[in-house]
Amino acid sequence: MKQIFKRQTKFYRRKRFAAFGAIGLLIMLCSSTAVFAQVAIRGTVTDINDNPLIGVNVSIKGTTIGNITDSEGNYTMEAPGKNSVVVFSFIGFRSQEITIGNQSVIRVKLVEDTQKLEEVVVVGYGTQKKVTVTGAVASVTGEELRTSPTTNLSNGMLGRMPGVIGFQRSDEPGGGATTIRIRGTNSIGNKEPLVVIDGIPDRSGGLNRINPDEIESMSVLKDAAGAIYGSRSANGVILITTKRGKEGKPIVTFNGSYGYSSPTQLPQMCNAFEYATMLNEITAGTYSDDELRKFQDGSDPWGFPNTDWYKTVIKSVSPIYRSDVGISGGTDKVKYYINFAANGEDGIYKHSANRYDQFGIRANLDFKLSQYVSLTYGNTSRYEYTQYPAKSAGSIFSAIRRSKPTLNAYWPSGEIGPDIEFGDNPAATSTDAAGYNRQKNYYIQNNATLTIQFPWVEGLKLKASGAYDKHFYGEKNFRKPVRLYSWDGVTRNSEGLKPYDAWISDPQLNQIHRDYTDWLTNAVLSYDRIFGDHAIGLTVGMEGQSKEMDQLRAYRRYFLSTSLDEINDGSVKDQETEGYSWKETRLNYFGRVSYNYLERYLFEFVWRYDGSYRFPKNKRYGFFPGAMVAWRISEEPWWKEQVTFMNYLKLRASVSQTGNDVLTDNDGNTDRSIQYLNSFGFQTNGVIFNGSEERQLYPVRTPNKNITWERGTTWDIGAEMKFLNNRLNIEGDLFYHKRTDMLIPRNASLPETAGITLPLENLGEMENKGFDALISWNDKIGKVEYELGLNMSYARNKILFWDETPGIPEYQKSTGKPVPTSGTLANLINRAGLYYKTDGVFNTQEELDNYPHWTGARLGDIKFVDYNNDGKINADDRVRSDKNQTPRLVTGFNVGLNWNHFDLTVLFQAAFGAETYVQTWSGTVGNFLKEYYDQRWTPENPTSEHPRTYERERQYWISNANDYFLRSSDYLRLKNMEIGYTIPTDMRRYGISKIRIFANGQNLFTIDGLPGDPENTASSFDYYPQRKYFNCGISATF
């Protein structure tokens, strides 16, 4: 048996060796065949006009073999065999695949990809091919917006479109709306652009909380293109189109991400030793050397703590999440798109339930009722829940910044510390122990459009649309006393602490309920036909809209327990109730006439006839027209024959007039009162009538019977160009906007002693001019596809006329200066932008003796300039600044890369030309900025440009605004970055067609020269800071 087994083993070994030998021989033969079968090919690649194309990718399909064409469009390469497929690909052209066969010379003509030429953009009450658009329109896709990890859409759109300027003053969860300006500031009153969502203007909730994954596209109308919206388009128009279903089998998409956020930049304050040292400079002997040492070495945390209040109150990271599931598909009769979304984020307070959560559903349905009748319906339902501390963010951060590092936030034994000022300790009032402010928003939005095509008149179509929106808002603010602990100064344990209640004396509850109802109806009749080389379009429509709100507020205090937080649990003593409502209506007629010849010469005229309840009958309606022309020079026959370096050129020009009827009160809020009627209010205290107290009416404002529309006229010229086979794209516009009849009060020329509140009048005039531009480059190097883009917008405004104080010198007048951007309306007109000029500090006694100064000035104090040379320093030496808090130049630079299933997008944002006032109220009542400690004037450092240590308002240069505290707020920020990887493995057998994993971040770093965030304008850092975000997520398609 053993012998037989041995013989069989040898036999199988010989057989196996023979098999391996055969395989090796086969491999050698195949390799030899491959070597001998290689085919050399060459050729030329041109466009359809026989112009050589440079840099075309020529590759063998399924291999890494490739080359690119030279300066004359020529290429050479070797292919594995005659059956190889050669792929010719080039940005802006359709790819071609050719099997080699018996060819050794392959000449190819690539055809321009018409997909870009057929690209459609959304305009007012319709869509147009991008090449035929005659106005200044910027656009961005929902896919680009999706890369922003925040829950605030308006913040995610910044830096992506020329002409769109924005800054985020706060990043509080559920709040933190970004201020958006289209081409800068165009008015002292209402500056907000009109937001139109799926054809419905000014919907409750705006654009801040829309899920980016629901958005198909976003367009911004910057010139006469928006004039069809008339009075509401004076500050530009933002059009948002949400996704709709497409014919085909159901497609399910999932997007989910999770990450965290942290403050971008917090002010660096002095530590306890530095602060105590500065107090010694204010009042000698405040702290001894031994006490200073204890602050420094931490040997006595009870008596000499070193508290970093920002680190004590603010946590380093806060979680954030975002997820949604989308379902789309349909037949030729019914199409659907449904999206379920949830997102939320925590706040940055360490011991607070501060957070924001949003849950929503969007359903867009399309019905083909017959060959000529279709119906679309959209519904959005969204619930938002936000919980804040009972105390506002501005108050909390003001307290943090004022808190002295020489006080304990918490005692070493763990109890909360004492109050820092006015019964406040931010380590306590930022927490749930001080109560809460809970806000709930419910949005239910419906819109439907019925479209009828008339078969007996080709191109004639009627659209009838309606929208009905409800918005419910509820707020519950419950404030409770906080338990703080004072120390006896001797016993260094809990026995030396004494508890006491602070901040407020008893629990207090304030509740608000608001009910908003909006409805809109419109009917649009359009006629679009092509007659040979001529295309015409006619549109006419009418629209009515109504918005109303009802509010009820109730307030009670003296609750028996802090555990009872219902309004009925409070005492009726000192209770308050109030209610009010408002309603506004609009009726409008509008139209558009367009014509083009061979899509070469284009003309468009739009108009709107607006009516507003805010004006008297004889001034209630306004007519607002706009005209646009464009010339696609590159479509001229002579151009195609003679110009080869430029593939595309379109010149545009437009002029339009728009209006504004949104009035603002003295605090900058929307004023819905009717200015042409008498206004009355109730006296705070009633009068005794027949033995009882009766409420008494009194006039609160003089009526203006002549109030009418604010009007704005805009001129725009622009050009769109493409070079180097469409790889280089350049777009640019010059614009000029003049606003007349601005609605402002006559507060400057009438003395305050007049004792009356004046109505708004059509007094002001201003201009705003500048340019916006876009430069982009698309190309491919081997397997790397990349895109570079730079957009920029420059806008500079100035006041041409408004109410000035009589007799003031020219250098103090507002005329010729930019429109101020913060403060009450009265202050904007009278005092905003007035600063004393400074010239360093008083370094020597001789300077102090020989130069005009304020009474009490000392060495190290700021030197004010005697601007009018009258030998004294007073209010007449203040000068109106030629800058404000709005940047003049805003830019965005983006990079996009795709390689081997990897993708990378990067977005930088920068702003230049703005200034902000940076000042802290410091001394014995608050801490100093660290940079002031490092750079302050002292007798040992008498050449410093910075002043000596100061005590809050004791110094004239603190209480009197001066340009020493004006700082440039220029910055460069890595706004957004995302890297993703699409898994190439075929998982269709599992029902998965695509999986992509990604990581992204926002506000990753900032370069600026400020101690706080450069986008915020609060001079003392009394704001919720911007945050940087880091996210990881997954996207899947089923």
Secondary structure, 3 states (H helix, E strand, C coil): CHHHHHHHHHHHHHHHHHHHHHHHHHHHHHHHHHHHHCEEEEEEEECCCCCECCCCEEEECCCCCEEECCCCCEEEEEECCCCCEEEEECCCECCEEEECCCCCECCEECCECHHHHCCEEEECCEEEEHHHCCCCEEEEEHHHHHCCCCCCHHHHCCCCCCCEEEEECCCCCCCCCEEEEECCCCCCCCCCCEEEECCEECCCCCCCCCCHHHEEEEEEECCHHHHHHHHHHCCCEEEEEECCCCCEEEEEEEEEEEEEEEECCCCCECCHHHHHHHHHHHCCCCCCHHHHHHHHHCCCCCCCCCCCHHHHHECCCEEEEEEEEEEEEECCCEEEEEEEEEEEEECCECCCCCEEEEEEEEEEEEEECCCCEEEEEEEEEEEEEEEECCCCHHHHHHHHHHCCCCCCCECCCCCECCCCECCECHHHHCCHHHEEEEEEEEEEEEEEEEEEECCCCCCEEEEEEEEEEEEEEEEEEEECCEEEEEECCCCCCHHHEEEEEECCCCCEEEEEEEEEEEEEEEEEEEEEEEECCEEEEEEEEEEEEEEEEEEEEEEEECCCCCCCCCHHHCEEEEEEEEEEEEEEEEEEEEEEEEEEECCCEEEEEEEEEEEECCCCHHHCEEEEEEEEEEEEHHHCHHHHHHCCCEEEEEEEEEEEEEEECCCECCCCCECCCCCCCCEEEECCCCEEECCEEECCEEEEECCCCCCCCEEEEEEEEEEEEEECCCCEEEEEEEEEEEEEEEEEECCCCCCHHHCCCCCEEEEEEEEEEEEEEEEEEEEEECCEEEEEEEEEEEEEEEEEECCCCCCCCHHHCCECCCCCCCCCHHHHHHCCCEEECEEEECCCHHHHHHCCCCCCCCCCCEEECCCCCCCCCCHHHEEECCCCCCCCEEEEEEEEEEECCEEEEEEEEEEECCEEECCCCCECCECCEHHHHHHCCECCECCCCCCCCCCCCCCHHHHCCEHHHEEECCEEEEEEEEEEEECCCCCHHHCCCEEEEEEEEECCCEEECCCCCCCCCCCCCCCCCCEEEEEEEEEEEC
